[in-house]
Amino acid sequence: MLDRSLNTFFSVLLAVAGLGLLGGEAHAGEVSSCSVGGGTLAFGNYQPSNGNRTTVGSVQMSCTCRGISTTTVSGSTFVALSDSPSNASRLLQNLGSTLTYGVYSDANYSNAYPSVAGSAVFSFTGNCPFGLGNSQKPLSFTTPPTFMLYGRILDVGTNLNASAGLYTGTLTLTISY
């Protein structure tokens, strides 16, 4: 399986996605491109000393495949949020004020999403339908890879000195497949 990377900007308020297709010769069946899309990761208005803020969002991967026969395709997806070196330095901003926040892969907030590609692994299997030549077709996943994002702002430390309001920021979600 070839290793390709897809960078997608995932806004804390709105997720958008996508990079284009890769060309090449016809094969028995392989993933030719993938993109991610999803909803929001919105904390709402922050008020210091009003308790921790949490939110949940998700992005889902979709792929196209190419090939001249019906084929089962399997692979692994590596996910990283590369907006900062760690959860401790992820920042949201509002008119010069900043808040630190974390993004986790579990509802217990114990597994921070890594900042280095290749650190988190999700497996996928799908069917690449029959096609002619090098035609692009949607990959039919057995279970589409969905990446849950659990966000948390702790109401401690420097966050207590932040002004009240709506804070925004951008995450970069890197997926290698």
DRENDO-1510 file (C-alpha; in Angstrom, 1 decimal, always signed):
<recs>
REC; n; res; u; v; w
REC; 1; MET; +0.0; +0.0; +0.0 .
REC; 2; LEU; +1.3; +3.4; -0.9 .
REC; 3; ASP; +1.7; +6.0; +1.9 .
REC; 4; ARG; -0.1; +9.3; +1.2 .
REC; 5; SER; -0.9; +12.2; +3.5 .
REC; 6; LEU; -3.9; +14.4; +3.5 .
REC; 7; ASN; -3.9; +17.7; +5.4 .
REC; 8; THR; -7.3; +19.1; +6.3 .
REC; 9; PHE; -8.0; +22.2; +8.3 .
REC; 10; PHE; -10.4; +21.5; +11.1 .
REC; 11; SER; -11.7; +24.7; +12.6 .
REC; 12; VAL; -12.8; +24.6; +16.2 .
REC; 13; LEU; -16.1; +26.1; +15.0 .
REC; 14; LEU; -16.5; +24.5; +11.6 .
REC; 15; ALA; -14.9; +21.5; +9.8 .
REC; 16; VAL; -14.1; +21.6; +6.2 .
REC; 17; ALA; -12.2; +19.0; +4.1 .
REC; 18; GLY; -10.5; +17.7; +1.1 .
REC; 19; LEU; -7.6; +17.2; -1.3 .
REC; 20; GLY; -8.0; +16.0; -4.8 .
REC; 21; LEU; -7.4; +12.8; -6.7 .
REC; 22; LEU; -4.2; +11.1; -7.5 .
REC; 23; GLY; -3.6; +9.9; -11.1 .
REC; 24; GLY; -1.8; +6.8; -12.3 .
REC; 25; GLU; -2.2; +3.5; -14.1 .
REC; 26; ALA; -5.0; +1.0; -13.6 .
REC; 27; HIS; -4.6; -1.5; -10.8 .
REC; 28; ALA; -6.6; -4.4; -9.4 .
REC; 29; GLY; -8.0; -2.1; -6.7 .
REC; 30; GLU; -6.5; +0.5; -4.5 .
REC; 31; VAL; -7.5; +3.6; -2.6 .
REC; 32; SER; -6.7; +6.6; -4.8 .
REC; 33; SER; -7.8; +9.5; -2.6 .
REC; 34; CYS; -9.4; +10.3; +0.8 .
REC; 35; SER; -10.9; +13.3; +2.4 .
REC; 36; VAL; -12.5; +14.1; +5.7 .
REC; 37; GLY; -15.5; +16.1; +6.6 .
REC; 38; GLY; -17.6; +16.7; +9.6 .
REC; 39; GLY; -19.4; +18.9; +12.0 .
REC; 40; THR; -18.4; +21.4; +14.7 .
REC; 41; LEU; -16.2; +21.4; +17.8 .
REC; 42; ALA; -17.8; +24.4; +19.6 .
REC; 43; PHE; -17.3; +25.2; +23.2 .
REC; 44; GLY; -19.7; +28.2; +23.2 .
REC; 45; ASN; -19.0; +31.3; +25.3 .
REC; 46; TYR; -16.3; +30.9; +28.0 .
REC; 47; GLN; -16.9; +32.4; +31.4 .
REC; 48; PRO; -13.9; +32.2; +33.9 .
REC; 49; SER; -14.7; +30.5; +37.2 .
REC; 50; ASN; -17.8; +28.9; +35.7 .
REC; 51; GLY; -16.4; +25.3; +35.5 .
REC; 52; ASN; -14.7; +23.2; +32.8 .
REC; 53; ARG; -16.1; +23.4; +29.3 .
REC; 54; THR; -16.4; +20.3; +27.2 .
REC; 55; THR; -17.6; +19.6; +23.7 .
REC; 56; VAL; -17.7; +16.7; +21.2 .
REC; 57; GLY; -17.2; +16.7; +17.4 .
REC; 58; SER; -16.3; +14.2; +14.8 .
REC; 59; VAL; -14.9; +13.9; +11.3 .
REC; 60; GLN; -15.5; +11.1; +8.9 .
REC; 61; MET; -13.2; +9.8; +6.2 .
REC; 62; SER; -14.4; +9.0; +2.7 .
REC; 63; CYS; -12.3; +7.6; -0.1 .
REC; 64; THR; -12.3; +6.8; -3.7 .
REC; 65; CYS; -10.7; +3.8; -5.3 .
REC; 66; ARG; -9.7; +2.7; -8.7 .
REC; 67; GLY; -9.4; -0.7; -10.3 .
REC; 68; ILE; -10.6; -2.9; -13.1 .
REC; 69; SER; -12.2; -5.5; -10.8 .
REC; 70; THR; -14.2; -5.7; -7.6 .
REC; 71; THR; -11.6; -5.8; -4.8 .
REC; 72; THR; -11.5; -5.7; -1.0 .
REC; 73; VAL; -9.2; -3.0; +0.2 .
REC; 74; SER; -7.8; -2.8; +3.7 .
REC; 75; GLY; -5.5; -0.2; +5.3 .
REC; 76; SER; -4.6; +1.8; +8.3 .
REC; 77; THR; -5.1; +5.5; +8.9 .
REC; 78; PHE; -2.8; +7.5; +11.1 .
REC; 79; VAL; -4.2; +10.7; +12.6 .
REC; 80; ALA; -2.4; +13.7; +14.2 .
REC; 81; LEU; -3.6; +17.1; +15.2 .
REC; 82; SER; -0.6; +19.3; +14.2 .
REC; 83; ASP; -1.7; +22.7; +15.4 .
REC; 84; SER; +0.8; +22.6; +18.3 .
REC; 85; PRO; +3.3; +20.4; +19.9 .
REC; 86; SER; +0.9; +19.2; +22.7 .
REC; 87; ASN; -2.4; +19.7; +24.3 .
REC; 88; ALA; -0.8; +22.0; +26.8 .
REC; 89; SER; +0.0; +24.5; +24.1 .
REC; 90; ARG; -3.3; +24.4; +22.1 .
REC; 91; LEU; -4.7; +27.9; +22.1 .
REC; 92; LEU; -8.1; +29.5; +21.4 .
REC; 93; GLN; -8.1; +33.3; +20.9 .
REC; 94; ASN; -10.5; +36.2; +21.5 .
REC; 95; LEU; -9.4; +39.8; +21.1 .
REC; 96; GLY; -5.9; +39.3; +22.6 .
REC; 97; SER; -7.0; +36.8; +25.3 .
REC; 98; THR; -6.1; +33.2; +25.0 .
REC; 99; LEU; -7.4; +29.9; +26.5 .
REC; 100; THR; -5.5; +26.6; +26.6 .
REC; 101; TYR; -7.6; +23.5; +25.6 .
REC; 102; GLY; -7.1; +19.9; +24.9 .
REC; 103; VAL; -8.4; +17.5; +22.2 .
REC; 104; TYR; -8.8; +13.8; +23.1 .
REC; 105; SER; -9.9; +10.6; +21.4 .
REC; 106; ASP; -12.0; +9.4; +24.3 .
REC; 107; ALA; -14.8; +10.7; +26.5 .
REC; 108; ASN; -12.7; +10.2; +29.6 .
REC; 109; TYR; -10.1; +12.8; +28.3 .
REC; 110; SER; -7.3; +10.4; +29.0 .
REC; 111; ASN; -5.9; +9.9; +25.4 .
REC; 112; ALA; -4.8; +13.2; +23.9 .
REC; 113; TYR; -4.7; +13.3; +20.1 .
REC; 114; PRO; -1.0; +13.2; +19.2 .
REC; 115; SER; +0.7; +16.0; +17.4 .
REC; 116; VAL; +2.9; +13.7; +15.3 .
REC; 117; ALA; +1.5; +11.8; +12.3 .
REC; 118; GLY; +1.6; +8.1; +12.7 .
REC; 119; SER; +0.9; +8.0; +16.4 .
REC; 120; ALA; -2.8; +7.0; +16.3 .
REC; 121; VAL; -3.9; +4.1; +14.2 .
REC; 122; PHE; -7.4; +3.3; +12.9 .
REC; 123; SER; -7.9; +0.3; +10.5 .
REC; 124; PHE; -10.4; +0.2; +7.7 .
REC; 125; THR; -11.7; -2.3; +5.2 .
REC; 126; GLY; -13.9; -1.5; +2.2 .
REC; 127; ASN; -15.0; -2.8; -1.2 .
REC; 128; CYS; -13.8; -1.2; -4.4 .
REC; 129; PRO; -16.5; -1.9; -7.0 .
REC; 130; PHE; -15.9; -3.0; -10.6 .
REC; 131; GLY; -14.8; -0.2; -12.8 .
REC; 132; LEU; -13.4; +0.4; -16.3 .
REC; 133; GLY; -9.8; +1.3; -16.6 .
REC; 134; ASN; -8.7; +4.1; -14.2 .
REC; 135; SER; -12.2; +5.3; -13.2 .
REC; 136; GLN; -12.7; +6.7; -9.7 .
REC; 137; LYS; -15.4; +5.1; -7.6 .
REC; 138; PRO; -16.5; +5.6; -4.0 .
REC; 139; LEU; -14.9; +3.1; -1.7 .
REC; 140; SER; -17.7; +1.3; +0.2 .
REC; 141; PHE; -16.4; +1.0; +3.8 .
REC; 142; THR; -17.4; -2.0; +6.0 .
REC; 143; THR; -17.3; +0.6; +8.8 .
REC; 144; PRO; -16.4; +4.1; +7.7 .
REC; 145; PRO; -13.5; +5.5; +9.8 .
REC; 146; THR; -14.9; +8.2; +12.1 .
REC; 147; PHE; -12.6; +10.2; +14.3 .
REC; 148; MET; -14.2; +11.5; +17.5 .
REC; 149; LEU; -12.8; +14.7; +18.9 .
REC; 150; TYR; -13.5; +15.4; +22.6 .
REC; 151; GLY; -12.5; +19.0; +23.5 .
REC; 152; ARG; -12.0; +20.3; +27.0 .
REC; 153; ILE; -11.2; +23.7; +28.5 .
REC; 154; LEU; -10.1; +23.4; +32.1 .
REC; 155; ASP; -11.2; +26.3; +34.3 .
REC; 156; VAL; -7.8; +26.6; +36.0 .
REC; 157; GLY; -4.5; +28.5; +35.8 .
REC; 158; THR; -4.2; +31.1; +33.2 .
REC; 159; ASN; -7.6; +30.3; +31.8 .
REC; 160; LEU; -9.1; +31.9; +34.9 .
REC; 161; ASN; -7.5; +35.2; +33.9 .
REC; 162; ALA; -9.0; +35.1; +30.4 .
REC; 163; SER; -11.9; +37.5; +29.5 .
REC; 164; ALA; -15.4; +36.0; +29.0 .
REC; 165; GLY; -16.4; +35.5; +25.4 .
REC; 166; LEU; -16.3; +33.3; +22.3 .
REC; 167; TYR; -12.9; +31.9; +21.5 .
REC; 168; THR; -11.8; +30.4; +18.2 .
REC; 169; GLY; -8.9; +28.5; +16.7 .
REC; 170; THR; -7.9; +26.1; +14.0 .
REC; 171; LEU; -6.7; +22.5; +14.2 .
REC; 172; THR; -4.9; +20.8; +11.3 .
REC; 173; LEU; -5.9; +17.1; +11.0 .
REC; 174; THR; -3.3; +15.0; +9.2 .
REC; 175; ILE; -4.4; +11.7; +7.9 .
REC; 176; SER; -1.9; +9.2; +6.3 .
REC; 177; TYR; -3.3; +6.2; +4.5 .
</recs>
